[in-house]
Amino acid sequence: RPGDPADFAFLLVTGHVGVLDDFCDSHGRHSGASFVECSVPGQFTGELNLFTGESRKNRIVATEDLSMWTITRESLQQMQRDQLQLAFAFQSIALRYAAHRMNLSMLDGHVHTV
């Protein structure tokens, strides 16, 4: 949920999730939510906030049964201490993926926080 600590990220193995973005009307009243992104198997979700420590900005909703691999902040910190090369490789993959996802979003005309 928005405002929750970003203490994990996940790689979707099977199933689908939707990223909901709450929005307000011009008077600041909550006027609903819409899917701003749908994730499919093979996609990371929550990786940027895991690295930056920022709180969650959107709500993730499973749209069908799913399985996923998670990486917690604690396991990332342990990887950074014990397996620095692996941590750098993971960070590089996650950041390249995030940049690609944001580029696609901008090409589609969707500008939103991730």
Secondary structure, DSSP 4 states (H G I P E B T S, - for coil): -TTS---EEEEEEES-EEEEEEEE-TTS-EEEEEEEEEE-TT-EESHHHHHH-PPP-SEEEESS--EEEEEEHHHHHHHHHH-HHHHHHHHHHHHHHHHHHHHHHHHTT-----
